[in-house]
Amino acid sequence: MTYQDTLDFLYAQLPMFHRIGAAAYKKDLTNTVALCAHLGNPHHKFPTIHVAGTNGKGSVSHILAAVCQAAGLKTGLYVSPHYKDFRERIKINGDYIPQKTVTAFVENNRAKIEEIQPSFFELCVALAFDHFAKERVDIAIIEVGLGGRLDSTNVITPIASVITNISYDHQDMLGDTLAKIAFEKAGIIKPGVPVVIGETHPESAPVFREKAAETGSSIVFADQQFDVEVVEENLFSGQTLYRVLKGNQLWADQLLLDASGSYQRKNLATVLQTVDLLKIGTPDFVVKPRAAARQLSMLDPEPEPEQGQIPAALVRGLAELRTLTRFIGRWQWISQEPAVLCDSAHNEGGLKEAFSQVARMAFKGLHIVTGFVNDKDLNKALPLFPQHATYYFAKADIPRGLNAELLREQAEGFGLRGNAYGSVAQALEAAKNAADKADLVLVIGSIFVVAEVL
């Protein structure tokens, strides 16, 4: 098989959530357990940090990976979905999984794959675990795909479980209240494994506390420990300078993050709490030896920090986030004349944050290129879009993409006016042609729309 043959097999033969939606979501771990058993349970052979949440889990996963890399650890990173290249999902120290590794995995395990008939996501998870084990990573950051309790990644026993936040998304599969959604996310909490919650919410916090008490896990809410404030933000360079308080005491006067977007303030607090909990970047960062897992080795250890000193690995990891992990798609500028900004916000919580920041930006006119998947609850999403913008509606090039004309009609009911286009590329071109030099073109609404402009 060539690499393209392999991709064709993966896309055509396996149910793929980002293409067909809920029909590809398997509500148990049977297939993943069977695949991993066939592979020799590779996920038992390296320590992991498990990251869930409605918004921010991709950013938090990348930032944690960057800090671990800066600490000298050979770091695996599993995220989903991908933007342009399938191999974005599986990285070691920022390097994509080799094409030949993907092809060999499918060739060598095809009989078992056809016997088990896993979903696309289940196979990706097994492939990632197998790759990380064979490459002997020191640690892997594993992002949950959907929910938590029944997600294919939930076969691991991590050294820490991280849940960024809870908002409305995928209610048809996760529940129609924040408490029900929190219950699904809380499913990644394992016996005795410490838990970091990014944001305190009155509906979700009791759910997390109850689950942690049930499993005997320590639990800490990052926003109750760390107060992160923006000092300076350079939107075009994509870098942000933060001031951080810990327990109402100054912890960092100037902490540079190679990412922008107001929501990163919350993600950074979650990362800082996780790093502080596990002592990443210090000689105290070890895991207890357990069956089939080896102790973390510090390949390039930093000097032990003095009392109150911030670990050098944390400083470097934050400052070199994009270089270390190839982080893309979040509050990313793809052009300056005209100014074109894209962001992967696509649900209620993410869109609120994104448009809150847009409202604080200086520009003359606003042009928004947008599209959604056909199972998105637009009654929650569309009211968040600004009415003063000019809209360019498009269908992402996937089967789940919502017809652009149908989207235009629904958007008009919320006072959003514009035209429908045959493709994302046509919509973007129309927006750029209409934009004045002082205008802003924003691409937002679906990860798959953003993927087509990167």
ZABA-266539 format. One record per residue (C-alpha): residue in one letter; y, x, z. Coordinates in nm, 4 decimals, always signed. Each point is the difference from the previous one (the first is absolute). Layout:
BEGIN
a,Y,X,Z
...
This chain:
BEGIN
m,+0.0000,+0.0000,+0.0000
t,+0.3538,+0.1128,-0.0657
y,+0.2667,-0.0626,+0.2640
q,+0.1358,-0.2892,-0.2105
d,-0.3533,-0.1455,-0.0233
t,-0.0165,+0.0203,+0.3777
l,+0.3309,-0.1823,+0.0442
d,-0.1054,-0.2646,-0.2512
f,-0.3190,-0.0545,+0.2005
l,+0.1906,-0.0250,+0.3284
y,+0.2609,-0.2394,-0.1365
a,-0.2326,-0.2153,-0.2103
q,-0.3121,-0.0234,+0.2168
l,+0.1368,-0.0171,+0.3531
p,+0.2057,-0.2889,+0.1441
m,+0.3493,+0.1420,+0.0442
f,+0.2418,-0.1652,+0.2434
h,+0.3212,+0.1134,-0.1629
r,-0.1179,-0.1505,-0.3296
i,-0.1736,-0.3248,+0.1019
g,+0.1074,-0.0589,+0.3619
a,-0.1972,-0.1693,+0.2767
a,-0.3211,-0.0235,-0.2067
a,-0.0395,+0.3776,+0.0410
y,+0.0451,-0.0065,+0.3794
k,-0.3331,+0.0416,+0.1792
k,+0.0103,-0.1534,+0.3469
d,-0.2485,+0.2343,+0.1615
l,-0.0812,+0.3706,+0.0120
t,-0.3577,-0.0254,-0.1304
n,+0.0618,+0.1697,-0.3346
t,+0.2057,+0.2824,+0.1481
v,-0.2599,+0.0629,+0.2705
a,-0.2772,+0.0069,-0.2628
l,+0.1923,+0.2347,-0.2307
c,+0.0902,+0.2360,+0.2827
a,-0.3598,+0.0031,+0.1268
h,-0.1154,+0.0920,-0.3510
l,+0.2516,+0.2869,-0.0001
g,-0.1088,+0.1286,+0.3417
n,+0.2826,-0.1658,+0.1956
p,+0.2697,+0.2465,-0.1076
h,+0.2648,-0.1766,+0.2125
h,-0.1708,+0.1347,+0.3133
k,+0.0643,+0.3592,-0.1057
f,+0.3752,+0.0299,+0.0562
p,+0.2587,-0.1442,+0.2421
t,+0.2272,-0.2770,-0.1233
i,+0.3191,-0.1879,+0.0821
h,-0.0163,-0.3659,-0.1072
v,+0.3252,-0.1682,-0.1112
a,+0.0461,-0.3770,-0.0434
g,+0.2986,-0.2352,-0.0173
t,+0.1735,-0.2466,-0.2287
n,+0.2757,+0.2413,-0.1023
g,+0.0450,+0.3737,+0.0372
k,-0.3629,+0.1040,+0.0221
g,+0.0203,+0.1980,-0.3242
s,+0.3127,+0.1856,+0.1135
v,-0.1406,+0.0653,+0.3470
s,-0.3266,+0.1269,-0.1501
h,+0.1818,+0.2401,-0.2310
i,+0.2325,+0.1284,+0.2738
l,-0.2907,+0.0559,+0.2411
a,-0.1855,+0.1858,-0.2746
a,+0.3051,+0.2190,-0.0636
v,+0.0254,+0.0922,+0.3690
c,-0.3715,+0.0824,+0.0178
q,+0.0293,+0.2150,-0.3133
a,+0.3014,+0.1799,+0.1449
a,-0.2088,+0.0696,+0.3107
g,-0.2467,+0.1910,-0.2174
l,-0.2665,-0.2710,-0.0136
k,-0.1932,-0.0711,-0.3173
t,+0.1005,-0.3651,-0.0224
g,-0.1593,-0.2858,-0.1903
l,+0.2099,-0.3053,-0.0853
y,-0.1371,-0.3329,-0.1195
v,+0.2509,-0.2682,-0.1089
s,+0.0122,-0.3021,-0.2300
p,+0.0848,-0.1293,-0.2492
h,+0.0984,+0.2685,-0.2472
y,+0.3099,-0.0057,-0.2204
k,-0.0779,+0.2005,-0.3129
d,-0.3135,+0.2050,+0.0597
f,-0.3205,-0.1246,+0.1643
r,-0.0298,+0.3359,+0.1758
e,+0.3166,-0.0651,+0.2041
r,-0.2287,-0.1872,+0.2393
i,-0.1928,+0.3091,+0.1089
k,+0.1810,+0.3249,+0.0779
i,-0.0656,+0.3194,+0.1931
n,+0.3135,+0.1930,+0.0957
g,+0.1856,-0.1973,-0.2652
d,-0.2446,+0.0836,-0.2799
y,-0.1587,-0.2930,-0.1815
i,-0.3776,-0.0234,-0.0039
p,-0.1177,+0.1835,-0.3159
q,-0.1011,-0.2128,-0.2989
k,-0.3383,+0.1735,-0.0143
t,-0.0649,-0.0957,+0.3630
v,+0.0633,-0.3680,-0.0741
t,-0.2258,+0.0110,-0.3059
a,-0.2795,+0.1875,+0.1799
f,+0.0087,-0.2460,+0.2908
v,-0.0451,-0.3008,-0.2280
e,-0.2674,+0.1713,-0.2113
n,-0.2008,+0.1199,+0.2997
n,+0.0178,-0.3313,+0.1848
r,+0.0051,-0.2514,-0.2850
a,-0.3438,-0.1443,+0.0739
k,+0.0979,-0.0665,+0.3618
i,+0.3374,-0.1383,-0.1070
e,-0.1693,-0.2461,-0.2357
e,-0.2453,-0.0946,+0.2749
i,+0.2651,-0.0605,+0.2688
q,+0.2677,-0.1354,-0.2387
p,+0.2962,+0.0997,+0.2135
s,+0.3596,-0.0955,-0.0680
f,+0.2323,+0.2544,-0.1561
f,+0.1602,+0.0612,+0.3401
e,-0.3327,+0.0452,+0.1787
l,-0.1027,+0.2639,-0.2521
c,+0.3364,+0.1778,+0.0294
v,-0.0387,+0.0208,+0.3781
a,-0.3500,+0.1464,-0.0303
l,+0.1198,+0.2476,-0.2639
a,+0.2847,+0.1129,+0.2259
f,-0.2277,+0.0519,+0.2993
d,-0.2499,+0.1923,-0.2121
h,+0.2723,+0.2221,-0.1474
f,+0.1575,+0.0734,+0.3392
a,-0.3371,+0.0872,+0.1535
k,-0.1045,+0.2302,-0.2838
e,+0.3374,+0.1756,+0.0071
r,-0.0272,+0.0380,+0.3795
v,+0.3416,-0.1385,+0.0882
d,+0.1245,+0.0586,+0.3533
i,+0.1356,-0.3532,+0.0248
a,+0.0546,-0.3017,-0.2244
i,+0.2679,-0.2663,+0.0145
i,-0.1548,-0.3299,-0.1088
e,+0.2232,-0.2900,-0.1025
v,-0.1408,-0.3505,+0.0335
g,-0.0081,-0.1922,-0.3261
l,+0.0315,-0.3588,+0.1214
g,-0.0040,-0.1376,+0.3534
g,-0.2103,+0.2267,+0.2166
r,-0.2971,-0.1662,+0.1677
l,-0.1898,-0.0595,-0.3252
d,+0.1609,+0.2744,-0.2076
s,-0.2404,+0.2462,-0.1585
t,+0.1661,+0.2926,+0.1789
n,-0.0943,-0.1500,+0.3374
v,-0.3326,+0.1817,+0.0206
i,+0.1750,+0.3035,+0.1508
t,+0.0511,+0.0832,+0.3665
p,+0.3377,+0.1762,-0.0035
i,+0.1696,+0.2200,+0.2584
a,+0.2920,-0.2465,-0.0077
s,+0.0590,-0.3482,-0.1385
v,+0.3519,-0.0656,-0.1301
i,+0.1414,-0.3446,-0.0841
t,+0.3508,+0.0139,-0.1426
n,+0.1111,-0.3633,+0.0179
i,-0.0891,-0.3605,-0.0764
s,+0.1629,-0.2254,-0.2594
y,-0.1098,-0.2822,-0.2286
d,-0.2151,+0.1174,-0.2910
h,-0.3392,-0.1011,-0.1405
q,-0.0024,-0.3113,+0.2211
d,-0.2825,-0.1486,-0.2071
m,-0.2294,+0.2770,+0.1281
l,+0.1527,+0.1137,+0.3290
g,+0.1331,-0.3219,+0.1517
d,+0.3172,-0.2077,-0.0042
t,+0.1524,+0.1127,+0.3309
l,+0.1108,+0.3428,+0.1198
a,-0.2512,-0.0200,+0.2848
k,-0.2871,-0.0593,-0.2446
i,+0.1172,+0.2854,-0.2227
a,+0.0311,+0.2240,+0.3075
f,-0.3580,-0.0868,+0.0957
e,-0.1225,+0.1297,-0.3359
k,+0.2080,+0.3189,+0.0288
a,-0.1196,+0.0515,+0.3590
g,-0.3521,+0.0210,-0.1354
i,+0.0475,+0.3741,-0.0574
i,+0.0328,+0.0583,+0.3759
k,-0.3187,+0.1743,+0.1179
p,-0.1453,+0.0532,+0.3495
g,+0.1833,+0.2750,+0.1840
v,+0.2140,+0.0955,-0.2991
p,+0.3766,+0.0101,+0.0756
v,+0.2218,-0.2449,-0.1869
v,+0.3555,+0.0401,-0.1281
i,+0.1902,-0.3163,-0.0966
g,+0.3170,+0.0581,-0.2002
e,+0.2009,-0.3123,+0.0779
t,-0.0038,-0.2367,+0.2962
h,-0.0094,-0.3661,-0.1030
p,-0.0426,-0.2890,+0.2459
e,-0.2735,-0.1650,-0.2093
s,-0.2045,+0.3100,-0.0777
a,+0.0424,+0.2166,+0.3118
p,-0.2236,-0.2189,+0.2233
v,-0.2732,+0.0097,-0.2656
f,+0.0089,+0.3807,-0.0121
r,+0.0092,+0.0352,+0.3788
e,-0.2959,-0.2349,+0.0402
k,-0.2075,+0.1876,-0.2585
a,+0.0868,+0.3380,+0.1560
a,-0.0991,-0.1279,+0.3448
e,-0.3266,-0.1295,-0.1436
t,-0.0851,+0.3397,-0.1538
g,+0.1328,+0.2103,+0.2881
s,+0.2574,+0.1621,-0.2296
s,+0.3376,+0.1323,+0.1120
i,+0.2833,-0.1694,-0.1892
v,+0.3600,+0.1025,-0.0568
f,+0.2792,-0.1673,-0.1976
a,+0.2006,+0.2599,-0.1931
d,+0.3248,-0.1984,-0.0018
q,-0.0081,-0.0110,+0.3819
q,-0.0227,+0.3812,+0.0199
f,+0.2024,+0.1335,-0.2936
d,+0.3432,-0.1129,-0.1175
v,+0.0678,+0.1308,-0.3499
e,+0.3550,-0.0113,-0.1417
v,+0.1243,+0.0979,-0.3454
v,+0.2586,+0.2794,+0.0161
e,+0.0444,+0.0560,-0.3731
e,-0.1768,-0.1303,-0.3079
n,+0.0179,+0.1437,-0.3490
l,-0.1397,-0.2826,-0.2098
f,-0.0062,+0.1995,-0.3233
s,-0.1797,+0.3021,+0.1459
g,-0.2315,-0.2309,+0.1908
q,+0.0508,+0.1826,+0.3287
t,+0.1054,-0.1385,+0.3386
l,+0.1187,+0.1710,+0.3163
y,-0.0976,-0.1686,+0.3271
r,+0.0948,+0.0220,+0.3660
v,-0.2873,-0.0822,+0.2335
l,-0.0004,-0.1132,+0.3604
k,-0.3173,-0.0024,+0.2055
g,+0.0121,-0.1989,+0.3207
n,+0.3811,-0.0203,-0.0336
q,+0.0212,+0.3811,-0.0054
l,+0.1039,+0.2004,-0.3082
w,-0.3210,+0.1269,-0.1589
a,+0.1243,+0.1196,-0.3394
d,+0.3616,+0.0290,-0.1074
q,-0.0685,+0.0547,-0.3707
l,-0.3418,-0.0799,-0.1453
l,-0.0212,+0.0054,-0.3807
l,-0.2395,-0.2329,-0.1854
d,-0.0578,+0.0442,-0.3729
a,+0.0176,-0.3762,-0.0581
s,+0.2632,-0.2715,+0.0134
g,+0.0065,-0.3728,+0.0566
s,+0.1029,-0.1676,+0.3246
y,-0.3573,-0.1028,+0.0785
q,-0.1015,+0.3664,+0.0316
r,+0.1786,+0.0031,+0.3358
k,-0.2775,-0.2211,+0.1414
n,-0.2716,+0.1959,-0.1760
l,+0.1354,+0.3246,+0.1403
a,-0.0157,-0.1357,+0.3560
t,-0.3654,-0.0934,-0.0596
v,-0.0767,+0.3491,-0.1294
l,+0.1836,+0.1716,+0.2870
q,-0.1971,-0.2021,+0.2535
t,-0.3293,+0.0846,-0.1703
v,+0.0849,+0.3702,-0.0257
d,+0.1114,+0.0016,+0.3634
l,-0.3148,-0.1806,+0.1134
l,-0.2396,+0.2332,-0.1812
k,+0.2113,+0.3167,+0.0429
i,-0.0228,+0.0725,-0.3722
g,+0.1429,+0.3418,-0.0769
t,-0.0722,+0.1440,+0.3431
p,-0.3017,+0.1863,+0.1404
d,-0.0767,-0.3143,+0.2023
f,-0.0908,-0.1901,-0.3174
v,-0.3786,-0.0210,+0.0215
v,-0.2585,-0.2763,-0.0133
k,-0.2958,-0.0355,+0.2297
p,-0.3206,+0.1189,-0.1683
r,-0.2195,-0.2950,-0.0999
a,-0.3077,-0.0563,-0.2127
a,+0.0456,+0.1196,-0.3582
a,+0.3679,+0.0844,+0.0527
r,+0.1286,+0.3524,+0.0375
q,+0.2889,+0.1026,+0.2163
l,+0.3336,+0.0413,-0.1736
s,+0.0790,+0.3556,-0.0948
m,+0.3587,+0.1167,-0.0187
l,-0.0017,+0.1951,-0.3245
d,+0.3557,+0.1231,+0.0332
p,+0.1028,-0.0836,+0.3572
e,+0.3622,-0.0219,+0.1001
p,+0.1156,+0.1788,+0.3153
e,-0.0301,-0.2177,+0.3056
p,+0.3306,-0.1878,+0.0359
e,+0.2067,+0.0501,+0.3091
q,+0.0676,-0.2954,+0.2258
g,+0.2051,-0.2556,-0.1953
q,-0.0284,+0.1917,-0.3277
i,-0.0967,-0.1969,-0.3103
p,-0.3160,+0.1350,-0.1734
a,+0.0913,+0.1980,-0.3105
a,-0.2756,-0.1818,-0.1924
l,+0.1749,-0.3310,+0.0632
v,+0.3356,+0.1316,-0.1216
r,-0.1495,+0.1527,-0.3141
g,-0.2276,-0.2957,-0.0747
l,+0.2891,-0.2451,+0.0069
a,+0.2332,+0.2219,-0.2024
e,-0.2613,+0.0733,-0.2699
l,-0.1661,-0.3416,-0.0169
r,+0.0151,-0.0455,-0.3773
t,-0.1024,+0.3567,-0.0812
l,-0.2923,+0.0014,+0.2412
t,-0.1434,-0.3450,-0.0783
r,+0.1437,-0.1099,-0.3386
f,+0.1547,-0.3057,+0.1628
i,+0.1386,-0.2467,-0.2598
g,+0.1091,-0.3587,-0.0552
r,+0.2018,-0.0623,+0.3154
w,+0.3784,-0.0172,-0.0365
q,-0.0231,+0.2362,-0.2961
w,+0.2819,+0.0692,-0.2462
i,-0.1188,+0.0354,-0.3573
s,+0.3430,+0.0205,-0.1668
q,+0.3625,+0.0583,+0.0952
e,+0.1858,-0.1164,-0.3115
p,-0.0499,-0.2867,+0.0286
a,-0.1186,+0.0129,+0.3603
v,-0.3593,-0.1287,+0.0051
l,-0.1772,-0.0364,+0.3320
c,-0.3557,-0.1229,+0.0553
d,-0.1724,-0.1084,+0.3179
s,-0.3449,-0.1398,+0.0702
a,+0.1146,-0.2709,+0.2448
h,-0.1880,-0.3172,-0.0934
n,-0.0426,-0.2176,+0.3105
e,+0.2333,-0.1724,+0.2438
g,+0.0404,+0.2894,+0.2441
g,+0.0405,+0.2657,-0.2670
l,+0.2424,-0.2002,-0.2118
k,+0.2223,-0.0786,+0.2992
e,+0.0310,+0.3706,+0.0789
a,+0.0628,+0.0987,-0.3621
f,+0.2679,-0.2595,-0.0688
s,+0.1663,+0.0699,+0.3322
q,+0.0525,+0.3571,-0.1149
v,+0.1077,-0.1044,-0.3498
a,+0.2673,-0.2171,+0.1621
r,+0.1470,+0.3103,+0.1655
m,+0.0171,+0.2003,-0.3231
a,+0.3086,+0.0444,-0.2152
f,-0.0365,-0.1187,-0.3601
k,+0.1842,-0.2294,-0.2394
g,-0.2734,-0.2210,-0.1450
l,-0.3651,-0.0445,+0.0949
h,-0.2793,-0.0358,-0.2562
i,-0.3499,-0.0759,+0.1332
v,-0.3203,+0.0523,-0.1983
t,-0.2787,-0.1858,+0.1776
g,-0.3461,-0.1468,-0.0335
f,-0.2756,-0.1226,+0.2296
v,-0.3729,-0.0556,+0.0101
n,-0.1042,-0.3605,-0.0523
d,-0.1332,-0.0548,+0.3533
k,+0.3223,+0.1017,+0.1772
d,+0.1740,-0.2682,+0.2097
l,+0.3325,-0.0018,-0.1840
n,+0.1445,-0.2620,+0.2347
k,+0.0237,+0.2767,+0.2600
a,+0.0960,+0.2848,-0.2348
l,+0.2579,-0.1454,-0.2377
p,+0.2471,-0.1266,+0.2659
l,+0.0426,+0.3644,+0.1060
f,+0.1346,+0.1092,-0.3413
p,+0.3814,+0.0143,-0.0375
q,+0.1488,-0.2790,-0.2135
h,+0.2853,+0.2141,-0.1327
a,-0.2333,+0.2249,-0.2029
t,-0.0981,-0.0308,-0.3666
y,-0.3778,-0.0301,-0.0362
y,-0.2497,+0.1375,-0.2503
f,-0.3383,-0.1641,+0.0590
a,-0.3183,+0.1667,-0.1243
k,-0.3763,-0.0219,+0.0329
a,-0.1782,+0.3128,+0.1192
d,-0.2711,+0.1129,-0.2420
i,-0.2911,-0.1184,+0.2171
p,-0.2014,-0.3270,-0.0109
r,+0.1527,-0.1101,+0.3333
g,+0.3541,+0.0360,-0.1284
l,+0.2069,-0.3184,+0.0189
n,+0.1275,-0.1279,-0.3351
a,+0.3636,+0.1080,-0.0366
e,+0.1222,-0.3409,-0.1209
l,-0.1681,-0.1773,+0.2925
l,+0.1617,+0.2494,+0.2365
r,+0.3400,-0.0570,-0.1617
e,-0.0346,-0.3757,+0.0466
q,-0.0984,+0.0317,+0.3655
a,+0.2745,+0.2528,+0.0685
e,+0.2603,-0.2314,-0.1524
g,-0.0852,-0.2511,+0.2715
f,+0.1242,+0.2554,+0.2539
g,+0.3228,+0.0699,-0.1864
l,-0.1276,+0.3182,-0.1688
r,+0.0969,+0.0116,-0.3664
g,-0.1095,+0.2219,-0.2837
n,-0.2376,+0.0304,-0.2945
a,-0.3737,+0.0498,-0.0403
y,-0.1320,+0.2997,-0.1948
g,-0.3277,+0.0836,-0.1684
s,-0.0597,+0.3137,+0.2052
v,+0.1361,+0.2005,+0.2904
a,+0.1188,+0.2677,-0.2450
q,+0.1993,-0.2578,-0.1993
a,+0.1500,-0.1448,+0.3184
l,+0.1075,+0.3425,+0.1230
e,+0.1476,+0.0948,-0.3359
a,+0.2011,-0.3234,-0.0059
a,+0.1270,+0.0642,+0.3528
k,+0.1019,+0.3574,-0.0819
n,+0.1802,-0.1105,-0.3164
a,+0.1927,-0.2667,+0.1909
a,+0.0875,+0.2216,+0.2967
d,+0.3424,+0.1564,+0.0391
k,+0.0287,+0.3569,+0.1320
a,+0.0965,-0.1378,+0.3400
d,-0.2917,-0.2464,+0.0085
l,-0.3403,+0.0238,+0.1686
v,-0.3306,-0.0864,-0.1659
l,-0.2688,-0.0805,+0.2575
v,-0.3721,-0.0269,-0.0869
i,-0.1808,-0.1883,+0.2764
g,-0.2416,-0.2844,+0.0759
s,-0.3444,+0.1428,-0.0720
i,-0.1613,+0.3418,+0.0245
f,-0.1371,-0.0588,-0.3490
v,+0.3456,-0.0587,-0.1463
v,+0.1238,+0.3218,+0.1621
a,-0.3039,+0.1865,-0.1331
e,+0.1022,-0.0761,-0.3571
v,+0.3440,+0.1630,+0.0346
l,-0.0975,+0.3196,+0.1855
